Amino acid sequence: MKTFRTAASLRTYLDTVPGLIAFVPTMGALHDGHVALIRAAGTTHDLIVASIFVNPTQFNQATDLVAYPRTPREDALLLAANGCDVLYLPSEEDVYPEHYRDPTTGLDFGPLVEVMEGAERPGHFDGVAQVVYRLLDVVRPVTLFLGQKDYQQVGIVRSLVRQMKLDVAIKVIPTVREQDGLALSSRNRRLSEVERNAAASINLHLKAIASCVRANWEPRALEKRALHELTRHPLLAPEYVSIFDGDTLQPWREGQAAREIVVATAVHCGPVRLIDNFIVRTT
């Protein structure tokens, strides 16, 4: 695996390599969910590029940015062992050089950012759009691989690609989970053993909500009931539970036509904020 620390050197190399390029952007502290993205990319592409960059513009709290786990040496070994061909490991100055003008400034994501993560973390998706555009501009892949766990983020990136008329396909890989159902996340390593056990119940709640939706429970009443049930656990503090249309990200109402119905939540477990989602139904 080749490692590049500057966009210029990476671009020079990629310009010499033929074939289809797949791109897997990450913030490091890698796990089997990232491995699934790399392996999926390898089945259909000639060259796999991954990036590790903890993007400061998408963090709402400085303490969260500082606490985010960073394990670049272990990450590089994991990537190499699973078929990654190229690692882009830049500094903040390389991603956002002096006088860099963000082309995504002023993009309108409309209702997509008015709910869930967008409502709880104002400006977060502006930072996501900024870094994704910048990384795509450097790597220029034919396919961008993303994980289902960040469902709303995928919707924002799709909108970004449409609005900026970028020539890249988006492939979404299902969430990888621990044996007890906890969605893999880089943040999980910050959980204590007790918190880790408590976090496993989040997926159980999502599954129960999905079953109730299929049984025709009223969605808004179900969301309130789910919030109450999550709050009963002494280590869990939910921010939201949302049952929504997978395309518009807006609250789904019983009887409303939708290609995909999804339930998602954000829950604080001790000091760690976790997100997860479950696809209720796809037509």
C-alpha positions as CSV (number, residue, x, y, z in Angstrom):
1,M,0.0,0.0,0.0
2,K,1.3,3.4,-0.9
3,T,0.8,6.3,1.5
4,F,0.6,10.0,0.4
5,R,0.4,13.0,2.7
6,T,-0.2,15.7,0.2
7,A,-3.0,16.1,-2.4
8,A,-0.4,17.1,-5.0
9,S,1.7,13.9,-4.6
10,L,-1.4,11.8,-4.5
11,R,-2.9,13.4,-7.6
12,T,0.4,13.0,-9.5
13,Y,0.4,9.3,-8.7
14,L,-3.2,8.7,-9.5
15,D,-2.8,10.4,-12.9
16,T,-0.4,7.6,-13.9
17,V,-2.6,4.7,-12.8
18,P,-5.2,3.2,-15.2
19,G,-8.5,1.6,-14.2
20,L,-11.5,2.3,-12.0
21,I,-10.8,4.1,-8.7
22,A,-12.9,3.5,-5.6
23,F,-12.7,5.9,-2.7
24,V,-13.4,5.2,1.0
25,P,-13.2,8.4,3.1
26,T,-12.7,7.8,6.9
27,M,-11.8,9.7,10.0
28,G,-9.6,6.8,11.3
29,A,-9.9,4.6,14.3
30,L,-10.9,2.0,11.8
31,H,-13.0,-1.2,12.5
32,D,-14.7,-4.0,10.6
33,G,-17.2,-1.6,9.2
34,H,-14.5,0.2,7.3
35,V,-13.0,-3.1,6.3
36,A,-16.4,-4.0,4.7
37,L,-16.2,-0.9,2.6
38,I,-12.7,-1.7,1.4
39,R,-13.6,-5.2,0.5
40,A,-16.8,-4.2,-1.3
41,A,-14.8,-1.7,-3.3
42,G,-12.2,-4.3,-4.2
43,T,-14.8,-6.6,-5.9
44,T,-15.6,-4.1,-8.7
45,H,-12.7,-1.6,-8.9
46,D,-9.0,-1.7,-10.0
47,L,-7.6,0.7,-7.3
48,I,-8.9,1.4,-3.8
49,V,-8.1,4.7,-2.2
50,A,-8.8,5.4,1.4
51,S,-8.3,8.6,3.4
52,I,-7.9,9.2,7.1
53,F,-8.6,12.8,8.1
54,V,-10.4,14.0,11.2
55,N,-12.2,16.9,9.7
56,P,-12.5,19.8,12.2
57,T,-15.2,21.7,10.3
58,Q,-17.8,19.0,11.0
59,F,-17.4,19.0,14.8
60,N,-19.8,21.2,16.8
61,Q,-17.8,20.9,20.0
62,A,-14.1,21.3,20.4
63,T,-14.0,18.7,23.2
64,D,-15.5,16.1,20.8
65,L,-12.8,16.9,18.2
66,V,-10.0,16.5,20.8
67,A,-11.5,13.3,22.2
68,Y,-12.0,11.6,18.8
69,P,-9.7,8.5,18.7
70,R,-6.7,8.7,16.5
71,T,-4.8,5.5,15.6
72,P,-3.1,6.1,12.2
73,R,-0.4,3.4,12.5
74,E,-2.9,0.6,13.4
75,D,-5.3,2.0,10.7
76,A,-2.7,1.8,8.0
77,L,-1.9,-1.8,8.9
78,L,-5.6,-2.7,8.8
79,L,-6.1,-1.1,5.4
80,A,-3.1,-2.8,3.9
81,A,-4.1,-6.2,5.2
82,N,-7.5,-5.9,3.6
83,G,-6.6,-4.8,0.1
84,C,-6.4,-1.0,0.2
85,D,-4.0,0.2,-2.5
86,V,-3.5,3.9,-1.6
87,L,-3.8,5.8,1.7
88,Y,-4.2,9.6,1.7
89,L,-3.1,10.8,5.2
90,P,-3.1,14.6,5.0
91,S,-2.7,17.4,7.4
92,E,-5.4,20.0,7.9
93,E,-3.2,22.5,6.0
94,D,-3.1,20.1,3.0
95,V,-6.9,19.6,2.9
96,Y,-7.6,23.3,3.5
97,P,-4.6,25.2,2.2
98,E,-4.2,28.9,2.8
99,H,-6.7,30.9,0.7
100,Y,-8.7,27.8,-0.1
101,R,-12.2,28.8,-1.3
102,D,-14.9,26.3,-0.5
103,P,-17.1,25.7,-3.6
104,T,-19.8,24.2,-1.5
105,T,-20.5,27.5,0.4
106,G,-24.1,28.5,-0.3
107,L,-25.4,25.1,-1.3
108,D,-28.9,24.6,-0.2
109,F,-29.7,21.2,1.4
110,G,-33.2,22.4,2.4
111,P,-35.2,20.1,4.6
112,L,-32.5,17.4,4.5
113,V,-30.6,19.3,7.2
114,E,-33.5,20.5,9.2
115,V,-34.1,17.2,11.0
116,M,-32.2,14.7,13.2
117,E,-28.4,15.3,13.0
118,G,-28.9,18.6,11.2
119,A,-31.3,19.9,13.9
120,E,-29.1,18.7,16.8
121,R,-25.8,19.7,15.3
122,P,-26.2,23.0,13.3
123,G,-23.5,23.5,10.7
124,H,-22.4,19.8,10.9
125,F,-23.4,19.0,7.4
126,D,-21.8,22.1,6.0
127,G,-18.5,20.7,7.2
128,V,-19.3,17.3,5.8
129,A,-20.1,18.8,2.4
130,Q,-16.9,20.8,2.5
131,V,-14.6,17.9,3.2
132,V,-16.3,15.4,0.9
133,Y,-16.2,17.8,-2.0
134,R,-12.5,18.5,-1.3
135,L,-11.6,14.9,-1.1
136,L,-13.5,13.9,-4.2
137,D,-11.8,16.7,-6.1
138,V,-8.4,15.3,-5.0
139,V,-9.1,11.6,-5.6
140,R,-11.6,11.8,-8.5
141,P,-13.0,8.3,-8.1
142,V,-15.7,6.6,-10.2
143,T,-17.4,5.4,-7.0
144,L,-17.6,6.7,-3.5
145,F,-18.3,4.0,-0.8
146,L,-20.2,5.0,2.3
147,G,-21.8,3.2,5.2
148,Q,-25.5,2.9,6.0
149,K,-24.9,3.8,9.7
150,D,-24.5,7.5,8.6
151,Y,-27.8,7.4,6.7
152,Q,-28.6,11.1,6.8
153,Q,-25.0,11.9,5.8
154,V,-25.4,9.7,2.7
155,G,-28.5,11.8,1.8
156,I,-26.5,15.0,2.1
157,V,-23.7,13.6,0.0
158,R,-26.1,12.5,-2.7
159,S,-27.5,16.0,-2.7
160,L,-24.0,17.5,-2.9
161,V,-23.2,15.3,-5.9
162,R,-26.3,16.4,-7.7
163,Q,-26.0,20.0,-6.9
164,M,-22.3,20.2,-7.9
165,K,-22.8,17.9,-10.9
166,L,-20.0,15.5,-9.8
167,D,-19.3,12.5,-12.0
168,V,-19.2,9.9,-9.2
169,A,-21.5,7.0,-8.2
170,I,-22.4,6.4,-4.5
171,K,-22.4,2.9,-3.1
172,V,-23.9,2.3,0.3
173,I,-22.8,-0.7,2.4
174,P,-25.0,-2.1,5.2
175,T,-24.1,-1.3,8.8
176,V,-21.7,-3.9,10.3
177,R,-22.6,-4.8,13.9
178,E,-21.2,-6.6,16.9
179,Q,-22.6,-10.0,17.7
180,D,-25.0,-8.3,20.2
181,G,-26.2,-5.8,17.6
182,L,-24.2,-2.7,18.5
183,A,-23.3,-0.8,15.3
184,L,-19.6,-0.6,14.9
185,S,-18.3,3.0,15.4
186,S,-14.9,4.5,16.0
187,R,-16.5,6.1,19.1
188,N,-17.3,2.8,20.7
189,R,-13.7,2.5,21.9
190,R,-14.4,5.4,24.2
191,L,-17.1,3.4,26.1
192,S,-16.4,1.7,29.4
193,E,-17.4,-1.9,29.7
194,V,-20.6,-1.0,31.5
195,E,-21.5,1.7,28.9
196,R,-20.6,-0.7,26.1
197,N,-23.2,-3.2,27.4
198,A,-25.8,-0.5,27.8
199,A,-25.2,0.7,24.2
200,A,-26.1,-2.8,22.8
201,S,-29.7,-2.1,23.7
202,I,-30.0,0.7,21.2
203,N,-30.3,-1.7,18.3
204,L,-32.9,-3.7,20.2
205,H,-35.0,-0.6,20.6
206,L,-34.7,0.1,16.9
207,K,-35.8,-3.4,16.0
208,A,-38.8,-3.1,18.3
209,I,-39.8,0.2,16.8
210,A,-39.5,-1.3,13.3
211,S,-41.8,-4.1,14.4
212,C,-44.4,-1.6,15.7
213,V,-44.3,0.4,12.5
214,R,-45.0,-2.8,10.6
215,A,-47.9,-3.4,13.0
216,N,-49.4,0.0,12.0
217,W,-48.6,2.0,15.2
218,E,-48.9,5.7,14.7
219,P,-45.4,7.0,14.0
220,R,-45.3,10.2,16.1
221,A,-46.8,8.4,19.1
222,L,-44.3,5.6,18.6
223,E,-41.4,8.0,18.6
224,K,-42.5,9.5,21.9
225,R,-42.9,6.0,23.4
226,A,-39.5,5.0,22.2
227,L,-37.8,8.1,23.6
228,H,-39.5,7.3,27.0
229,E,-38.3,3.7,26.9
230,L,-34.7,4.7,26.0
231,T,-34.7,7.3,28.8
232,R,-35.6,4.7,31.4
233,H,-32.1,3.2,31.1
234,P,-29.8,5.0,33.5
235,L,-26.9,5.2,31.1
236,L,-28.8,6.2,28.0
237,A,-29.9,9.7,27.1
238,P,-31.6,9.9,23.7
239,E,-31.7,13.1,21.7
240,Y,-34.2,11.9,19.1
241,V,-36.0,8.9,17.6
242,S,-37.3,9.5,14.1
243,I,-39.3,7.4,11.7
244,F,-38.8,8.9,8.3
245,D,-38.9,8.6,4.5
246,G,-35.5,7.4,3.4
247,D,-35.4,9.7,0.3
248,T,-36.6,13.0,1.8
249,L,-35.5,12.3,5.4
250,Q,-38.8,13.9,6.5
251,P,-41.1,12.3,9.2
252,W,-43.1,9.4,7.6
253,R,-46.8,9.3,8.2
254,E,-48.8,6.1,8.1
255,G,-50.2,5.4,4.7
256,Q,-47.7,7.7,3.0
257,A,-46.0,6.2,-0.1
258,A,-42.2,5.8,0.4
259,R,-39.5,3.8,-1.3
260,E,-37.8,3.2,2.0
261,I,-38.9,3.8,5.6
262,V,-36.2,4.1,8.2
263,V,-36.0,4.6,12.0
264,A,-33.0,6.4,13.4
265,T,-31.8,7.6,16.7
266,A,-29.0,9.5,18.5
267,V,-28.3,8.4,22.0
268,H,-25.7,9.6,24.6
269,C,-24.2,6.6,26.4
270,G,-22.1,8.0,29.2
271,P,-19.9,10.7,27.5
272,V,-20.2,9.2,24.0
273,R,-22.8,10.2,21.5
274,L,-23.9,7.2,19.3
275,I,-26.1,7.1,16.2
276,D,-27.8,4.1,14.6
277,N,-30.6,3.4,12.2
278,F,-32.7,0.4,11.0
279,I,-34.5,0.1,7.6
280,V,-38.1,-0.7,8.4
281,R,-39.3,-1.4,4.9
282,T,-38.1,-1.1,1.3
283,T,-40.4,-1.3,-1.7
